[in-house]
Amino acid sequence: MTVDLPSVLLVSGLVIVLCGLIFVLNTAMRRNDASGRVWSVGFISGMLSAICYAMWAVAQDQWWINAIANGTYLLSVAAIWSGSRVFNGRLRSLLWVGLAAGGVAMVLTVIEGPSGVWAGSIPVFVGLTLFAVLTGYETLRSRMRRNLNARVLGIGMWFFALFTLARLVIFLTQGPDSSTFQTYFGTQVATIVTVVLVVLGTVAVSVMQAERSGARALGDVTVGVYSTVGVLSASSFMQQWADQVERAAFNRDRLAMVAMDVDNLPQMNTAFGRNFGDTAIRSVAQLIRHHTPTTAVLGHPGAGRFVIVLVTNAASDAERLAIRLQTALVDEPIDPERSLRATASFGVVDTDMFGYSLPVLRKALDDATASARAQGGNRIVMGSTDVTHPGALPRP
């Protein structure tokens, strides 16, 4: 049975609109969900794109409709990447990059508009591949790295990127009228792939939102300026961290940061249940509060991640704190009845080496912690660099 193109686009458009409406309405019912708002931009753009493609299929002489469809299609994927950055706690969403890319795609389609049905396809294919790859990469970072649904989203985006890249290569080498392109990469096939991605993405990001707002996502639930485990929540902590860096730079104080990622948290949840994992996080948070200096700033940016910011007198003070916390984890079981103990991967950086740029410090801390985790966990890695950053203090 052969289904004509207008029917395929109409049915796919209906599915995309329904998925988009469900997500946008769910987001509207939640408070203070920045990532949800950015993702909603993507779903709204996807709905508009689906409607425009369906209209264009029955009125291909109206090439300006295709220009709107191409621009909003590209923006929809870019917004998923941007929302993922916000979900991961990145400082900037960079949504303007997606808006600019969508605008460029729209302009290029208008320029090529009267030339044929594939007007603007090359820049759209390139943009879709790029933003899909960026989204897949973002799901491997920070908070999303620990989330099963984020991994599902990432796998879907990597597949979409490979499909679109292959589509671009065949388009450039054999042309859109070739049998290979029409059979494996034509509009009907691409529409089916898009619908599958939309359904997959809707489920994945909806569940991530629900987990983030539910009581199980301890790193994201706040009580005033604090998370539910008694230390600063992600947003409050970032403000305090920025303030500490600015004041330390003015006074030329040595500022150190210790990141602590609880090892094997997903495995704990799988083996003993989510309640056990939540209890473990609460126990670790209490341990940190007891063993860190009173003047330190304690943050809980993620369910299994803690960050400590403190002023130190010696370059080795932060490393000694990390050793003290590592030892405390061994000495104090998180489940006395089973004698189960947690371990953690530690990253340590300071302004002596990296200066007073918050983005530089954050990246160095993430890299050091990731290195500790890559070495098997339960390790302390000191941030290092071959380049001394501007504003760094000389080592004594």
N, C-alpha and C positions, 0 to 999 in steps of 0.2 A: 504493500500500500504506500502510495506517495502522498505526502502532505505538502500543500503549497506553502510558500514562504509567508504570506500574510497570516495564515492560520497559526503557523509556528510562533511567529512574533506576537500574535494576539494572546495565545495561551500562555507563553512565557511571560509576557507583560503582566497578565493577571496574577500569576504566581508571585512575581517579584513585587508587585504592588501590595498584595496581601501580606507577604513577609515583612515588607517595609512598614506597613501600617501597624502590624503587631509589635514590631520592635519600637517604633516611635511612641506608640501609646504606652507601652511598658516603661519606657524611659521617662515619659512625662509624669508618670506616677511616682517616680523616685526623686528624692531631694539631693541636691549637691552632687550630682554624678557627672563630672566634667567629661570623662571618657565617653559616657553614654550620649552626651550632647553632640560630641564630635562624630561619633559613629552614626548618630541620627542624620547628620548632614550627608553622610555617605549613602544611607538608605533612601533619603529623600531624593538625592541626585540619581540614584539607581532607578527609583520609581519614575522620575521625569524622563530619564533616558529610555526606559522600556516603553513608555507611552509614545515618545517621539519616534522610536524605531517602528512601532506598530503603525503609526500614522504615515510615516514615510514609505512603508511597504506598499501602501495602496495609493500613494501620491508621490511617486519618485521624481516627478518634475519639480516638486517643491524642495529643492536641494538644501534650502536653509534649515529645514526640519532636521536633516541629517547632521548639519553642523551643530545644532543644539544637542542632539543625541550623542554625538561623539564627545563633545566637551563634558557633558554631565556623566557619561560613562567613565571617562578617565578620572573625573573628580570623585566618583563614588569609590573607586579602588584606593585613590590617594587618601581619602578621608578615613578608610579603615586602617591604613598605616598610621595616620595622624592620631586617631583615637587610641591605637595600641601604644603609641608613645606616651600619651596622657595616662593610660592605665598603668604603665610601668613607672610612672612618677617622674618622667623626663621634664626638664624645666620648660621646654617649649614644645608645642604641638606641631609647629611648622605646617599648619593647615594652609597657610598662604602659598606654600609651594604647590599644593594640589590645585588651589584656585588658579594660580598662574598657569600651571600646565593645562588645565581644562580650558582656560581662555586662549592659550596658544593653539591648542588642537581645534578649537572652534574657528579661530581666524584662518588657520591653514585650510580647513575644510571649506570655508566660504570662498577662499581664493581658488581652490580647485573645484568648487561646487559644480559648475556647469559641465565639467569634463567627464563625469561618469558616476556610477553608483559606488565606486570605491574611493571617492574623494576623501582625503584626510586619513586614509587607513594607516599609512606608514607611521606618522607621528603618534597615532593612537596606539598601534601595536607596540611601539617602542616604550611609550609612557606606561602602558598597562604592565608590560614585562618588568620595567624598573620598579614600579610601586608594589607589585606583587612580591618581588624579591625582597624589597625593603620590609614589607610586612612579615614575610616568612622569617627574616633575620630578627626582627623585633620580638617575635614570639619566643626566641631563644634567649632573651635577656631578662634580667631582673625578675619582677613578680610573675610575668607570664611564663617564664622558664619552668616554674614549679606547677603550672596549671595544666591538667590533662586536656581541657577544652581548648586552651591556647595552642597546645601542640596539634590538635586536630585542625584548628584554623590555619596553623602554619603549614601543615602538610597540604591542605587544600590550596593555599596560596602558592606553594612551590610547584605543585602540579599545574596550576593555572599559568604560572610564569613559563614553565617548560612548553606547555601547549601553545601559548601566544608567541613565544620565541620561534618555535617550529613553524607556526603559521606565517610569521614574518619572513622567515628564510625562504619558504616555498613561494610566498607571494613575490619576493624579489627575484628569485632564480627562475621560476617556472611560470609565474603570472597567475592572476586569479581565475583565468579561464581554463587552466590545465586540469586534467582529469584527477591528478593527485590532490590538488587544492580543493576542487569541488567535492571529492569523495570524502576526504578526511578533515579538511579545514574550512569547509564552506560555511555559509551563514547558519544553516540548520544545525550543523554539528556544534559550531561555536555557541549557538543559543542554548543548546542542551547543556553544554559544559558550564555556561554562565548560570543557568537555573540551578544546577546541582551545587555550584559554589555559593550561590545566594542562600539556598536552603541550609547548607552546611554552616555558612557564616552566621546566619540568623540564630541557629540553635547554639552555636559555640559562644558567641558574644552575649546572648541572652543568659545562658547559664553562668558565664563569668560575672555578669552583672548581679545575678541573684546570689551567687556565692560571696561576692564582694559586699553586698548590703546585708547579708544574713549574719546571724550570730556566729557562724562557723568560721568566717574570715576574720580572725582576730586582729590581723594587721591593719584592717581597714575600718573596723567599727570604733567609733570614738565616743567618749563621754566628755563633752566639753572640748578642751584642747588635748586630752589624753586618749590613748587607745584603751581598750578594755583591760589590758594587762598592767596598767598603771604607769606607763611611760608616755612621752609625747607621741601623738599620732603623726602620720606622715606629713600632712600639711603644716601643722604647728612646728614640727621638728625642722622642716626645711627653712621656715622663717627664722627660727632660733639659730640654726647653723649659719645662715647667711649673715645674721647679726654678729655672731661670734667671730666670723672671718673678717668682717669689716672692722670691728673694734680691735681685733688682734693686729691687723695690718696697720692701723693708726698708731697703736702703742708699741709695735714691733715685738709683740709677745710670740713665743713659740706655741703654736697650736697643733695638737695631735688628734688624729681620728682613728678609732678602732672599730672595724666592722666585724660582726659576728653572725655567721649564717649557720643555723642548726642543721647538722648533717642528716640526710636520709629522712626528712620530714614526710615526704610522700609515702615512703615505705612504712613509716610508723602508722600513718593513717590507714594504709591498706591492711597492715598486719593486725593492728589492735583497735582500729576504729578511729573516727574523727574526734570523738570526745577525748580519747587518750592523747592524740596530737595536740589538742587545745590545752589539755592539762600540762603537757610537757612545755608548751610555750609559756604558760603562766609561771611554771616553776623556774624556767630559765630567766624570765624577766625579773622575778623576785631575787634570784641569785645575782643578777647584774646590779640591781638596786643596792644590794647589801655590800658588794665588793668593789664598787667604783667610788671615787672621791665624791664628797657631798656637793662640790661645786661643778661637777661634770654635767653636761647636757646629754640626756638619754633619749634616743629616738627609736621608734618602732615602725619603719617604713613598709614592712611587709610581714606576712604571717610567720615567717621563720627567720627574719632578718632584724638585727639590732645594730645601731650605730651609736658610738660614744664619742663626744667631742669634749676635749679638756685642754686647759693650759698646763704646760709642763715646764719644769726647770731644767731637765736634762733630756737629751735626745733618746735615751733608753727608757724613760719613764713609761711611755706608751707600750713598749714591748713587755715590760715587767707587768703592766696591768693585764695584757693579753695572757701572759703566762699564769697570772693569779686566777683569772677567770677559767682558763683551761683546766687548771688544777682543781678548782672548785667544782667544775662539772664532774670530775672523777670522784671527788669526795662526797658529793651530795646527790644521791639518786633521785631521779624524777618520779620514780614509783617505788617507794620503800618496800612495799609488799613483794614485788617481783625483783627488787634490787636492780632495776633497769636504770642505766645512766645514759645521758645524751652526750654527744660530742659536737664540736662546732669547727668550722673553718674560719680563721681569723685573717683579716687584712689590716695592716697598720701603715699609715702615712702621716707625714707632718709637713709643716710649712717651711722647715729648714730646706727640704729637698724640692718641694713643689710650689713654693710661693703662696700667694694669697688669692689665687683665682679659684672660686668655688667650682666651676665646671672642671677645671684641671684636677682639683682635689678629689672630686666625686669619681672621675674616670680612673684616677690612680688607685683609689680605694676599691672600686669595683674590680679592677684588673688584679690587684693583690689578692682579694678574696677569691676570685675565680681561679687564680693560680693555686691557692691553698686547697680549694675543692678539687681541682684537676689532679692534684697529687695524692688524692685519696681521702681528704678530709682530716679533721683532728690535727691540723697544722697551723702554724703562724707564719705568714709571709709578710716581710717588710717591703713596702713599695720602694722601688728604686728606678732610677733613670740615669742615662748618660749625659743628660742635658740639665743644667741648673736653670730653673725657670726664673723669669724676671721677678724681683722682689723677694727672692729666697734669702734666708739668713745663712751666713757661712757656718759650716760645721765647726764646733769647738775642737 
